[in-house]
Amino acid sequence: MYLHPLDPVRDGPDLHAIFGDDDCCMWLPEPATPDTETTIAKLKDWYGDFADTSWVVCETPDGPARGVIAFYNTGRDADIWEAACMIHPTARGKNYAARGLAAATEDLFAKTSARRIFADIDPDNHASQKTFEKLGFTREGILRGEWETHIGIRDSVIYGLLRTDPRPDIPGKPELLVRRS
């Protein structure tokens, strides 16, 4: 498994397999995108300002994007970042989310002054909750009626990790690779 910096134009067609899939987008605020061009535009909008903290998951060094891992600053506080992760269904079950998030978390803490990373997870997204727990994130609470989404009003389960919190060793954690040419 490899992580490369996200390039919306290059990786958008591969990532459309995720962002264009209704099941993959179940827990997002908006429904799946209808086409590759919309996926690319959404990737630019969501991650454009966070190119240094947004990664694609690949199975080989030059392989297609099989998922995305991103950290973005919410603007409330320069030292608080939110984590997001999506893995294509055919790439699940290989621990890509945990391994990629572990490497990207270490990178974020090394390159920024982040003191806290949090994840905002739908209460019914049990796989995501397990992934963040595996990484040492603490379940901090539930925000009731927090999101108005394409599937209705949803609660948020908040997980947090402080820079000073212990983090388990995740076997097979990838190195972060430079941008592909």
C-alpha positions as CSV (number, residue, x, y, z in Angstrom):
1,M,0.0,0.0,0.0
2,Y,1.2,3.5,-0.9
3,L,0.0,7.1,-0.2
4,H,0.5,9.8,-2.7
5,P,-0.6,13.5,-2.5
6,L,-4.1,13.9,-3.9
7,D,-4.3,15.5,-7.3
8,P,-8.0,16.0,-8.1
9,V,-7.5,16.1,-11.8
10,R,-5.3,13.0,-12.0
11,D,-7.0,11.0,-9.3
12,G,-10.6,12.2,-9.8
13,P,-11.5,9.5,-12.4
14,D,-10.3,6.7,-10.1
15,L,-12.0,8.3,-7.1
16,H,-15.3,8.7,-8.9
17,A,-15.7,5.0,-8.3
18,I,-16.1,6.0,-4.6
19,F,-17.7,9.5,-4.9
20,G,-20.1,8.3,-7.6
21,D,-21.3,5.4,-5.6
22,D,-24.5,5.8,-3.5
23,D,-23.4,3.3,-0.8
24,C,-20.0,4.9,-0.4
25,C,-21.5,8.3,-0.1
26,M,-24.2,7.2,2.4
27,W,-22.7,9.2,5.3
28,L,-21.7,12.3,3.4
29,P,-23.7,15.5,3.5
30,E,-24.4,15.3,-0.2
31,P,-25.4,12.3,-2.4
32,A,-23.0,10.6,-4.9
33,T,-21.7,12.7,-7.8
34,P,-23.3,12.0,-11.2
35,D,-20.1,12.1,-13.2
36,T,-16.3,12.3,-13.2
37,E,-16.3,16.1,-13.8
38,T,-18.5,16.7,-10.7
39,T,-16.2,14.4,-8.7
40,I,-13.1,16.4,-9.7
41,A,-14.9,19.7,-8.9
42,K,-15.9,18.3,-5.5
43,L,-12.3,17.1,-4.8
44,K,-10.9,20.5,-5.7
45,D,-13.5,22.3,-3.5
46,W,-13.1,20.0,-0.5
47,Y,-9.3,19.4,-0.6
48,G,-7.9,22.1,-2.7
49,D,-6.6,24.2,0.2
50,F,-5.2,21.2,1.9
51,A,-3.0,19.6,-0.8
52,D,-0.2,19.0,1.7
53,T,-2.5,17.0,4.0
54,S,-4.7,15.1,1.4
55,W,-3.6,11.6,0.2
56,V,-4.7,8.9,-2.1
57,V,-4.4,5.3,-1.2
58,C,-2.8,3.1,-4.0
59,E,-2.0,-0.6,-4.0
60,T,1.1,-0.1,-6.1
61,P,3.5,2.9,-6.4
62,D,2.0,4.0,-9.7
63,G,-1.4,2.3,-9.3
64,P,-4.8,3.9,-9.4
65,A,-6.3,5.7,-6.4
66,R,-8.3,3.2,-4.3
67,G,-9.2,5.6,-1.5
68,V,-8.6,9.1,-0.1
69,I,-7.3,10.2,3.3
70,A,-7.5,13.8,4.2
71,F,-6.9,16.2,7.1
72,Y,-8.3,19.7,6.9
73,N,-8.4,22.6,9.2
74,T,-11.9,23.7,10.1
75,G,-10.9,27.4,10.5
76,R,-12.0,27.5,14.2
77,D,-8.5,27.0,15.5
78,A,-5.3,26.6,13.5
79,D,-4.3,23.7,15.7
80,I,-7.5,21.6,15.3
81,W,-7.9,19.4,12.3
82,E,-10.6,17.1,11.0
83,A,-9.8,13.7,9.6
84,A,-11.7,12.1,6.7
85,C,-11.2,8.7,4.9
86,M,-13.0,6.8,2.2
87,I,-11.8,3.5,0.7
88,H,-13.3,1.8,-2.4
89,P,-15.4,-1.2,-1.4
90,T,-13.2,-3.6,-3.5
91,A,-10.2,-2.4,-1.5
92,R,-11.7,-2.8,1.9
93,G,-10.7,-5.5,4.3
94,K,-7.0,-4.9,3.8
95,N,-6.6,-2.4,6.7
96,Y,-5.9,0.4,4.2
97,A,-7.9,3.0,6.2
98,A,-6.1,2.4,9.5
99,R,-2.7,2.0,7.9
100,G,-3.1,5.1,5.8
101,L,-4.6,7.2,8.5
102,A,-1.8,6.2,10.9
103,A,0.9,7.3,8.5
104,A,-0.9,10.5,7.6
105,T,-1.6,11.3,11.3
106,E,2.1,11.1,12.1
107,D,2.9,13.3,9.1
108,L,0.3,15.9,10.1
109,F,1.7,16.1,13.7
110,A,5.2,16.3,12.3
111,K,4.6,19.1,9.8
112,T,2.0,21.2,11.6
113,S,1.4,22.6,15.1
114,A,-1.8,20.5,15.3
115,R,-2.7,19.7,18.9
116,R,-5.9,17.8,18.1
117,I,-7.4,15.8,15.3
118,F,-11.0,14.8,15.3
119,A,-13.3,12.7,13.3
120,D,-17.1,13.4,12.8
121,I,-18.7,10.0,12.1
122,D,-22.3,9.0,11.5
123,P,-23.6,6.8,14.4
124,D,-24.5,4.0,11.9
125,N,-21.0,4.0,10.3
126,H,-19.6,1.3,12.5
127,A,-16.6,0.5,10.3
128,S,-15.3,4.0,10.5
129,Q,-15.8,4.1,14.2
130,K,-13.8,0.9,14.6
131,T,-11.0,2.3,12.4
132,F,-10.6,5.4,14.5
133,E,-10.7,3.5,17.8
134,K,-8.0,1.2,16.4
135,L,-5.8,4.3,15.9
136,G,-6.2,5.5,19.5
137,F,-8.9,8.1,19.0
138,T,-11.2,8.5,21.9
139,R,-15.0,8.6,21.5
140,E,-15.8,12.0,23.0
141,G,-19.6,12.2,22.6
142,I,-22.6,12.6,20.3
143,L,-23.8,15.8,18.8
144,R,-27.6,15.2,18.3
145,G,-29.2,16.5,15.1
146,E,-25.8,17.9,13.9
147,W,-26.0,17.4,10.1
148,E,-28.7,18.0,7.5
149,T,-27.8,15.4,4.8
150,H,-29.3,13.9,1.7
151,I,-30.6,11.1,3.9
152,G,-32.1,13.4,6.6
153,I,-31.0,15.0,9.9
154,R,-28.2,12.9,11.4
155,D,-26.3,12.8,14.7
156,S,-22.5,13.0,14.8
157,V,-20.2,10.8,16.9
158,I,-17.1,12.7,17.7
159,Y,-13.7,11.0,18.1
160,G,-10.6,12.9,19.1
161,L,-6.8,12.4,19.3
162,L,-4.4,14.8,21.0
163,R,-0.8,15.1,19.9
164,T,0.1,13.8,23.4
165,D,-2.1,10.8,23.3
166,P,-0.5,7.4,22.9
167,R,-0.9,5.9,19.5
168,P,-0.7,2.2,18.8
169,D,1.8,0.8,16.3
170,I,-0.1,-0.1,13.1
171,P,1.8,-2.9,11.2
172,G,2.3,-2.2,7.5
173,K,2.0,1.6,7.9
174,P,3.0,3.0,4.5
175,E,5.6,5.6,3.7
176,L,4.2,8.8,2.2
177,L,5.4,9.2,-1.3
178,V,6.2,12.3,-3.3
179,R,3.8,13.4,-6.0
180,R,3.7,11.2,-9.0
181,S,5.0,12.7,-12.3
